[in-house]
Amino acid sequence: MKTIAVDESTWKKIKLLKDKLDARSYDEVLQKLIETWHLVELDKKVDNVIMDDEEADMLINLLEKKKGS
């Protein structure tokens, strides 16, 4: 088990999040925050992927062929 130091303001916010998320532990709160951060980062990357319909169809066909392999 590891410990981390946070200031009083951060501690209060984490406690509020624990209640709002109905989390059983502070570890669970941090895990949910990390998961949310990863999803936000992934969403940002997906937003940057731009292709026309022909390219999208070609990619879908390629993925379907790979899946069938």
Secondary structure, DSSP 8 states (H G I E B T S, - for coil): -------HHHHHHHHHHHHHTT-SSHHHHHHHHHHHHHHHHHHHHHHT----HHHHHHHHHHHHHHHH-
